[in-house]
Amino acid sequence: MSKIIWIKDALIINEGREYIGSIEITDDRISKVLEGEGIESPRDASEVIDAKGMLCLPGVIDDQVHFRDPGLTHKGSIETESKAALMGGVTSFMDMPNTNPQTTSIEAWRDKMALAESRSFANYSFYMGATNDNADVLKDLDLRHTPGVKVFMGASTGNMLVDKDETLRRIFSESPVLIAIHSESEEIIRQNKETYTLQYGEDVPVRFHPAIRSEEACYESTRKAVALARETGARLHVLHLSTGKELEFFNAGQPLTDKKITAEVCVHHLWFDDSQYETLGTRIKWNPAVKRAKDRTALREAAKTRLIDIIATDHAPHLLSEKEGGALKAASGGPLVEHSLAMCLELADQGVFSRTDVVDLMCHRPATLFGVKERGYLREGYFADLVLVSPNKPWMVKDKDVHYKCGWTPLDGSILHNKIETTILNGTIVVKNGEWQGVRAAKALEFEHRKR
Protein backbone atom coordinates (compact mmCIF):
# COMPACT_ATOMS: atom_id res chain seq x y z
CA MET A 1 0.00 0.00 0.00
CA SER A 2 1.35 3.44 -0.91
CA LYS A 3 2.30 5.96 1.75
CA ILE A 4 0.69 9.38 1.20
CA ILE A 5 1.76 12.64 2.86
CA TRP A 6 -0.44 15.70 2.38
CA ILE A 7 1.03 19.20 2.89
CA LYS A 8 -1.86 21.58 3.36
CA ASP A 9 -2.19 25.33 2.75
CA ALA A 10 1.51 26.22 2.46
CA LEU A 11 2.84 29.29 0.69
CA ILE A 12 4.45 27.43 -2.19
CA ILE A 13 7.49 29.14 -3.75
CA ASN A 14 8.35 27.47 -7.02
CA GLU A 15 9.28 28.39 -10.61
CA GLY A 16 9.02 32.14 -10.11
CA ARG A 17 5.68 32.18 -8.26
CA GLU A 18 4.33 32.33 -4.72
CA TYR A 19 0.84 30.94 -4.07
CA ILE A 20 -1.18 29.15 -1.40
CA GLY A 21 -1.60 25.49 -2.20
CA SER A 22 -1.26 21.86 -1.17
CA ILE A 23 1.11 19.09 -2.18
CA GLU A 24 0.50 15.37 -2.21
CA ILE A 25 3.43 12.99 -1.85
CA THR A 26 3.00 9.34 -2.75
CA ASP A 27 5.88 7.14 -1.63
CA ASP A 28 9.06 8.93 -2.81
CA ARG A 29 7.47 11.19 -5.44
CA ILE A 30 5.38 14.36 -5.67
CA SER A 31 2.03 13.17 -7.00
CA LYS A 32 0.07 16.45 -6.94
CA VAL A 33 0.82 20.19 -6.72
CA LEU A 34 -2.46 22.04 -6.28
CA GLU A 35 -3.16 25.77 -6.10
CA GLY A 36 -5.85 27.09 -3.77
CA GLU A 37 -6.64 27.29 -0.07
CA GLY A 38 -8.54 24.71 1.97
CA ILE A 39 -8.27 21.78 -0.43
CA GLU A 40 -9.38 18.61 1.35
CA SER A 41 -6.75 15.99 2.04
CA PRO A 42 -7.23 12.50 0.59
CA ARG A 43 -8.90 10.05 2.97
CA ASP A 44 -6.07 7.58 2.69
CA ALA A 45 -3.34 10.09 3.66
CA SER A 46 -1.03 8.60 6.26
CA GLU A 47 0.06 12.03 7.44
CA VAL A 48 -1.40 15.52 7.01
CA ILE A 49 0.89 18.49 7.66
CA ASP A 50 -0.92 21.77 8.33
CA ALA A 51 1.54 24.19 6.73
CA LYS A 52 -0.57 27.34 7.00
CA GLY A 53 1.76 30.33 7.40
CA MET A 54 4.79 28.34 6.27
CA LEU A 55 6.88 28.55 3.12
CA CYS A 56 7.18 25.37 1.05
CA LEU A 57 10.29 25.14 -1.14
CA PRO A 58 12.12 22.45 -3.08
CA GLY A 59 15.07 20.98 -1.22
CA VAL A 60 18.30 22.92 -1.74
CA ILE A 61 20.99 21.40 -3.98
CA ASP A 62 24.50 22.41 -2.88
CA ASP A 63 27.08 21.90 -5.62
CA GLN A 64 30.14 22.45 -3.42
CA VAL A 65 30.76 20.85 -0.04
CA HIS A 66 33.72 19.27 1.75
CA PHE A 67 32.28 16.62 4.08
CA ARG A 68 35.82 15.39 4.93
CA ASP A 69 35.19 11.67 4.41
CA PRO A 70 37.41 9.70 4.14
CA GLY A 71 40.50 10.48 6.15
CA LEU A 72 39.70 13.86 7.70
CA THR A 73 36.80 12.83 9.89
CA HIS A 74 38.04 14.64 13.00
CA LYS A 75 36.60 17.75 11.26
CA GLY A 76 33.38 16.25 9.85
CA SER A 77 32.03 13.19 8.13
CA ILE A 78 29.49 12.28 5.49
CA GLU A 79 27.17 11.24 8.31
CA THR A 80 27.48 14.34 10.52
CA GLU A 81 27.56 16.94 7.78
CA SER A 82 24.71 15.42 5.74
CA LYS A 83 22.60 15.47 8.89
CA ALA A 84 23.46 19.15 9.39
CA ALA A 85 22.56 19.79 5.73
CA LEU A 86 19.09 18.32 6.16
CA MET A 87 18.54 20.29 9.37
CA GLY A 88 19.09 23.38 7.20
CA GLY A 89 16.94 22.31 4.23
CA VAL A 90 19.79 21.14 1.98
CA THR A 91 18.66 17.79 0.60
CA SER A 92 21.36 17.05 -2.02
CA PHE A 93 25.09 17.66 -2.12
CA MET A 94 28.08 17.36 -4.46
CA ASP A 95 31.23 16.64 -2.48
CA MET A 96 34.75 17.70 -3.37
CA PRO A 97 37.73 15.35 -3.95
CA ASN A 98 40.39 16.78 -1.60
CA THR A 99 40.02 14.07 1.04
CA ASN A 100 42.47 11.41 2.21
CA PRO A 101 42.88 9.51 -0.02
CA GLN A 102 42.03 12.05 -2.68
CA THR A 103 39.24 11.21 -5.11
CA THR A 104 41.51 11.12 -8.14
CA SER A 105 40.99 7.53 -9.28
CA ILE A 106 37.93 5.52 -10.24
CA GLU A 107 38.60 3.20 -7.32
CA ALA A 108 38.66 6.07 -4.80
CA TRP A 109 35.46 7.52 -6.29
CA ARG A 110 33.71 4.14 -6.00
CA ASP A 111 34.86 3.81 -2.41
CA LYS A 112 33.30 7.19 -1.55
CA MET A 113 30.05 6.22 -3.24
CA ALA A 114 29.95 3.00 -1.21
CA LEU A 115 30.70 4.97 1.95
CA ALA A 116 27.85 7.37 1.25
CA GLU A 117 25.42 4.57 0.48
CA SER A 118 25.73 3.35 4.06
CA ARG A 119 26.35 6.65 5.87
CA SER A 120 24.81 9.62 4.09
CA PHE A 121 21.52 11.04 5.33
CA ALA A 122 21.16 13.38 2.30
CA ASN A 123 21.24 12.68 -1.44
CA TYR A 124 24.86 12.42 -2.50
CA SER A 125 27.35 12.65 -5.34
CA PHE A 126 31.10 13.13 -5.69
CA TYR A 127 33.35 15.00 -8.09
CA MET A 128 36.38 13.39 -9.69
CA GLY A 129 39.52 15.36 -8.85
CA ALA A 130 42.07 16.32 -11.48
CA THR A 131 45.82 16.22 -11.00
CA ASN A 132 48.79 16.82 -13.28
CA ASP A 133 48.97 13.06 -13.85
CA ASN A 134 45.47 11.52 -14.02
CA ALA A 135 43.84 12.83 -17.20
CA ASP A 136 43.41 9.23 -18.39
CA VAL A 137 40.62 8.64 -15.84
CA LEU A 138 38.25 10.93 -17.76
CA LYS A 139 37.33 8.18 -20.20
CA ASP A 140 36.22 5.90 -17.35
CA LEU A 141 33.97 8.30 -15.42
CA ASP A 142 30.57 7.05 -14.30
CA LEU A 143 28.59 9.70 -16.18
CA ARG A 144 25.33 8.75 -14.50
CA HIS A 145 26.52 9.65 -11.01
CA THR A 146 29.47 12.08 -11.41
CA PRO A 147 28.55 15.80 -11.36
CA GLY A 148 31.85 17.01 -12.79
CA VAL A 149 35.63 17.13 -12.70
CA LYS A 150 37.16 19.42 -10.08
CA VAL A 151 40.29 21.36 -11.05
CA PHE A 152 42.24 23.35 -8.47
CA MET A 153 43.93 26.23 -10.27
CA GLY A 154 44.94 27.63 -6.88
CA ALA A 155 46.59 25.95 -3.90
CA SER A 156 45.15 22.68 -2.68
CA THR A 157 46.11 19.76 -0.51
CA GLY A 158 48.42 17.03 -1.76
CA ASN A 159 49.05 17.00 -5.49
CA MET A 160 45.72 18.45 -6.64
CA LEU A 161 47.08 21.76 -7.91
CA VAL A 162 46.92 21.49 -11.71
CA ASP A 163 49.61 23.88 -12.91
CA LYS A 164 50.80 22.27 -16.14
CA ASP A 165 49.35 24.02 -19.16
CA GLU A 166 49.40 20.87 -21.29
CA THR A 167 47.42 18.98 -18.64
CA LEU A 168 44.86 21.75 -18.31
CA ARG A 169 44.40 21.81 -22.07
CA ARG A 170 43.91 18.06 -22.18
CA ILE A 171 41.33 18.12 -19.37
CA PHE A 172 39.42 20.97 -20.99
CA SER A 173 39.54 19.25 -24.37
CA GLU A 174 38.56 15.75 -23.25
CA SER A 175 36.29 15.99 -20.20
CA PRO A 176 32.85 14.52 -20.97
CA VAL A 177 31.37 16.38 -17.98
CA LEU A 178 31.40 19.90 -16.61
CA ILE A 179 34.74 21.20 -15.29
CA ALA A 180 34.44 23.02 -11.96
CA ILE A 181 37.43 25.13 -10.98
CA HIS A 182 38.91 26.75 -7.92
CA SER A 183 40.23 29.85 -9.62
CA GLU A 184 43.22 31.63 -8.07
CA SER A 185 46.67 32.17 -9.55
CA GLU A 186 49.21 30.31 -7.44
CA GLU A 187 52.06 32.40 -8.85
CA ILE A 188 50.45 35.71 -7.82
CA ILE A 189 49.56 34.34 -4.38
CA ARG A 190 53.16 33.21 -3.86
CA GLN A 191 54.47 36.66 -4.75
CA ASN A 192 52.00 38.32 -2.37
CA LYS A 193 52.98 35.96 0.45
CA GLU A 194 56.61 36.92 0.02
CA THR A 195 55.74 40.62 0.17
CA TYR A 196 53.75 40.35 3.40
CA THR A 197 56.13 37.87 5.04
CA LEU A 198 58.99 40.33 4.53
CA GLN A 199 56.93 42.96 6.33
CA TYR A 200 55.26 40.92 9.10
CA GLY A 201 57.22 37.68 9.39
CA GLU A 202 55.47 34.32 9.46
CA ASP A 203 52.47 35.60 11.48
CA VAL A 204 50.80 37.90 8.96
CA PRO A 205 47.55 39.34 10.45
CA VAL A 206 44.40 37.79 9.01
CA ARG A 207 43.16 41.15 7.73
CA PHE A 208 45.77 40.82 4.96
CA HIS A 209 44.36 37.52 3.73
CA PRO A 210 42.39 39.24 0.89
CA ALA A 211 45.53 41.12 -0.11
CA ILE A 212 47.52 37.89 -0.37
CA ARG A 213 44.76 35.96 -2.15
CA SER A 214 44.04 39.10 -4.09
CA GLU A 215 41.61 40.34 -6.70
CA GLU A 216 44.41 40.06 -9.24
CA ALA A 217 45.03 36.40 -8.34
CA CYS A 218 41.35 35.56 -8.88
CA TYR A 219 40.99 37.63 -12.04
CA GLU A 220 44.06 36.28 -13.79
CA SER A 221 43.16 32.65 -13.12
CA THR A 222 39.56 33.10 -14.24
CA ARG A 223 40.69 34.93 -17.38
CA LYS A 224 42.96 32.03 -18.27
CA ALA A 225 40.28 29.39 -17.62
CA VAL A 226 37.58 31.19 -19.59
CA ALA A 227 39.91 31.67 -22.55
CA LEU A 228 40.78 27.97 -22.52
CA ALA A 229 37.12 26.95 -22.25
CA ARG A 230 36.19 29.14 -25.22
CA GLU A 231 39.05 27.70 -27.25
CA THR A 232 38.29 24.04 -26.47
CA GLY A 233 34.48 24.18 -26.18
CA ALA A 234 34.54 22.82 -22.62
CA ARG A 235 31.75 23.36 -20.14
CA LEU A 236 33.35 25.48 -17.42
CA HIS A 237 31.87 26.27 -14.01
CA VAL A 238 33.81 28.79 -11.89
CA LEU A 239 33.26 28.11 -8.20
CA HIS A 240 33.00 30.64 -5.36
CA LEU A 241 33.51 33.96 -7.19
CA SER A 242 34.75 36.59 -4.74
CA THR A 243 35.39 39.73 -6.81
CA GLY A 244 33.34 42.11 -8.88
CA LYS A 245 36.11 42.34 -11.46
CA GLU A 246 35.71 38.71 -12.56
CA LEU A 247 32.08 39.29 -13.53
CA GLU A 248 33.15 40.64 -16.92
CA PHE A 249 33.73 37.06 -18.07
CA PHE A 250 30.10 35.96 -17.65
CA ASN A 251 26.83 36.47 -19.48
CA ALA A 252 23.35 37.08 -18.08
CA GLY A 253 21.63 37.15 -21.45
CA GLN A 254 21.58 33.44 -22.31
CA PRO A 255 19.22 30.77 -21.00
CA LEU A 256 21.05 28.56 -18.53
CA THR A 257 20.57 25.54 -20.78
CA ASP A 258 22.61 27.32 -23.49
CA LYS A 259 25.44 28.57 -21.28
CA LYS A 260 28.77 26.77 -21.51
CA ILE A 261 30.56 29.07 -19.04
CA THR A 262 28.82 29.49 -15.68
CA ALA A 263 29.61 30.74 -12.19
CA GLU A 264 28.72 30.19 -8.56
CA VAL A 265 28.79 32.48 -5.54
CA CYS A 266 28.91 31.24 -1.96
CA VAL A 267 26.81 32.51 0.91
CA HIS A 268 29.82 33.82 2.83
CA HIS A 269 30.80 36.11 -0.06
CA LEU A 270 27.22 37.43 -0.08
CA TRP A 271 27.12 37.89 3.70
CA PHE A 272 30.51 39.06 4.98
CA ASP A 273 33.03 41.71 3.89
CA ASP A 274 36.60 42.54 4.86
CA SER A 275 35.56 44.99 7.62
CA GLN A 276 34.57 41.95 9.70
CA TYR A 277 38.05 40.44 9.93
CA GLU A 278 38.51 42.82 12.87
CA THR A 279 35.73 41.17 14.91
CA LEU A 280 35.43 37.66 13.45
CA GLY A 281 39.06 37.01 12.56
CA THR A 282 39.82 33.62 11.08
CA ARG A 283 36.21 32.46 11.43
CA ILE A 284 35.67 34.19 8.08
CA LYS A 285 38.94 33.05 6.49
CA TRP A 286 38.12 31.22 3.25
CA ASN A 287 39.90 30.64 -0.04
CA PRO A 288 39.13 32.68 -2.09
CA ALA A 289 39.09 35.36 0.57
CA VAL A 290 36.16 37.46 1.71
CA LYS A 291 36.91 40.80 0.09
CA ARG A 292 35.58 44.36 0.01
CA ALA A 293 32.03 45.58 0.59
CA LYS A 294 31.91 46.74 -3.04
CA ASP A 295 32.73 43.19 -4.17
CA ARG A 296 29.93 41.83 -2.00
CA THR A 297 27.52 44.36 -3.50
CA ALA A 298 28.58 43.43 -7.04
CA LEU A 299 28.19 39.70 -6.32
CA ARG A 300 24.72 40.21 -4.87
CA GLU A 301 23.60 42.13 -7.92
CA ALA A 302 25.17 39.58 -10.26
CA ALA A 303 23.26 36.75 -8.60
CA LYS A 304 20.05 38.74 -8.74
CA THR A 305 20.44 39.36 -12.48
CA ARG A 306 21.74 35.77 -13.09
CA LEU A 307 25.12 36.95 -14.29
CA ILE A 308 26.08 34.49 -11.55
CA ASP A 309 24.10 31.30 -11.91
CA ILE A 310 23.84 29.58 -8.53
CA ILE A 311 24.44 29.98 -4.79
CA ALA A 312 26.29 27.30 -2.78
CA THR A 313 28.29 27.03 0.45
CA ASP A 314 31.80 25.58 -0.02
CA HIS A 315 31.01 24.03 3.38
CA ALA A 316 34.47 23.20 4.77
CA PRO A 317 34.57 22.39 8.49
CA HIS A 318 37.76 22.75 10.51
CA LEU A 319 38.24 22.51 14.26
CA LEU A 320 38.54 25.90 15.92
CA SER A 321 42.04 24.87 17.00
CA GLU A 322 42.90 24.59 13.29
CA LYS A 323 41.62 28.13 12.73
CA GLU A 324 44.19 29.61 15.10
CA GLY A 325 46.87 31.88 13.66
CA GLY A 326 46.80 34.56 11.01
CA ALA A 327 46.65 34.85 7.25
CA LEU A 328 49.29 32.18 6.64
CA LYS A 329 48.76 29.70 9.49
CA ALA A 330 45.01 29.42 10.13
CA ALA A 331 43.08 26.88 8.07
CA SER A 332 40.84 28.35 5.37
CA GLY A 333 37.21 27.31 5.23
CA GLY A 334 34.17 27.18 7.46
CA PRO A 335 30.87 25.36 8.06
CA LEU A 336 27.68 26.84 6.55
CA VAL A 337 25.51 24.08 5.06
CA GLU A 338 23.10 24.06 8.03
CA HIS A 339 22.48 27.81 7.72
CA SER A 340 22.77 28.68 4.01
CA LEU A 341 19.05 28.61 3.21
CA ALA A 342 18.12 30.64 6.28
CA MET A 343 20.88 33.14 5.42
CA CYS A 344 19.61 33.61 1.86
CA LEU A 345 16.02 33.99 3.04
CA GLU A 346 17.34 36.62 5.45
CA LEU A 347 18.90 38.45 2.49
CA ALA A 348 15.51 38.24 0.77
CA ASP A 349 13.88 39.82 3.83
CA GLN A 350 16.45 42.62 3.53
CA GLY A 351 15.51 43.20 -0.11
CA VAL A 352 18.76 41.87 -1.60
CA PHE A 353 16.81 39.16 -3.47
CA SER A 354 13.24 37.99 -3.70
CA ARG A 355 12.25 34.65 -2.21
CA THR A 356 11.68 33.34 -5.72
CA ASP A 357 15.27 34.38 -6.50
CA VAL A 358 16.51 32.31 -3.56
CA VAL A 359 14.63 29.21 -4.74
CA ASP A 360 15.81 29.70 -8.31
CA LEU A 361 19.47 30.15 -7.33
CA MET A 362 19.64 27.41 -4.68
CA CYS A 363 17.23 24.77 -6.04
CA HIS A 364 16.11 25.19 -9.67
CA ARG A 365 19.30 26.38 -11.33
CA PRO A 366 21.71 23.93 -9.67
CA ALA A 367 19.42 21.14 -10.91
CA THR A 368 19.36 22.60 -14.42
CA LEU A 369 23.05 23.50 -14.60
CA PHE A 370 24.27 20.03 -13.56
CA GLY A 371 21.43 18.08 -15.14
CA VAL A 372 20.28 16.64 -11.80
CA LYS A 373 17.55 14.19 -12.70
CA GLU A 374 14.03 14.89 -11.36
CA ARG A 375 15.00 17.14 -8.45
CA GLY A 376 15.18 20.85 -7.69
CA TYR A 377 11.57 21.69 -8.56
CA LEU A 378 8.14 21.06 -7.04
CA ARG A 379 6.74 19.14 -10.00
CA GLU A 380 4.45 16.16 -10.25
CA GLY A 381 6.53 13.04 -10.82
CA TYR A 382 9.71 14.53 -9.34
CA PHE A 383 11.36 13.14 -6.21
CA ALA A 384 9.73 14.53 -3.08
CA ASP A 385 12.55 16.68 -1.66
CA LEU A 386 10.80 19.56 0.13
CA VAL A 387 11.41 22.05 2.91
CA LEU A 388 8.90 23.85 5.15
CA VAL A 389 10.09 27.14 6.65
CA SER A 390 8.50 29.37 9.29
CA PRO A 391 9.10 33.00 8.27
CA ASN A 392 9.09 35.79 10.86
CA LYS A 393 10.33 33.43 13.57
CA PRO A 394 13.48 35.03 15.04
CA TRP A 395 16.12 32.70 16.43
CA MET A 396 19.73 33.07 17.50
CA VAL A 397 22.47 30.97 15.93
CA LYS A 398 24.76 29.54 18.60
CA ASP A 399 27.86 27.38 18.41
CA LYS A 400 26.42 24.98 20.97
CA ASP A 401 23.35 24.24 18.84
CA VAL A 402 24.99 23.38 15.51
CA HIS A 403 25.02 19.86 14.08
CA TYR A 404 28.45 20.26 12.46
CA LYS A 405 31.04 17.91 13.95
CA CYS A 406 33.47 20.83 14.28
CA GLY A 407 31.07 22.47 16.76
CA TRP A 408 31.10 26.10 15.64
CA THR A 409 29.73 28.54 13.08
CA PRO A 410 30.86 31.97 11.82
CA LEU A 411 27.28 33.10 12.54
CA ASP A 412 27.49 32.55 16.32
CA GLY A 413 25.32 35.20 18.01
CA SER A 414 23.52 36.23 14.80
CA ILE A 415 19.72 36.57 14.70
CA LEU A 416 17.95 34.98 11.71
CA HIS A 417 14.23 35.23 11.01
CA ASN A 418 13.42 32.15 8.91
CA LYS A 419 13.41 28.82 10.73
CA ILE A 420 13.67 25.47 8.95
CA GLU A 421 10.86 23.37 10.42
CA THR A 422 10.46 20.24 8.28
CA THR A 423 12.62 18.57 5.66
CA ILE A 424 11.25 15.77 3.49
CA LEU A 425 13.71 13.62 1.55
CA ASN A 426 12.51 11.21 -1.11
CA GLY A 427 9.08 11.26 0.49
CA THR A 428 10.34 10.58 4.03
CA ILE A 429 10.12 13.15 6.84
CA VAL A 430 13.68 13.42 8.12
CA VAL A 431 13.29 16.67 10.11
CA LYS A 432 9.95 17.42 11.81
CA ASN A 433 9.16 20.62 13.73
CA GLY A 434 12.88 21.34 13.88
CA GLU A 435 13.71 17.93 15.38
CA TRP A 436 15.91 15.26 13.83
CA GLN A 437 14.01 12.06 13.08
CA GLY A 438 17.00 9.75 12.69
CA VAL A 439 15.86 8.00 9.52
CA ARG A 440 17.76 7.33 6.31
CA ALA A 441 16.14 7.94 2.93
CA ALA A 442 19.08 9.14 0.80
CA LYS A 443 19.69 8.21 -2.81
CA ALA A 444 22.64 8.73 -5.13
CA LEU A 445 22.05 11.70 -7.42
CA GLU A 446 21.69 10.98 -11.10
CA PHE A 447 22.82 13.36 -13.83
CA GLU A 448 21.88 13.94 -17.45
CA HIS A 449 24.92 15.73 -18.84
CA ARG A 450 24.71 18.13 -21.74
CA LYS A 451 26.90 17.32 -24.68
CA ARG A 452 29.93 19.51 -25.29
Disulfide bonds with the S-S distance in Angstrom:
none
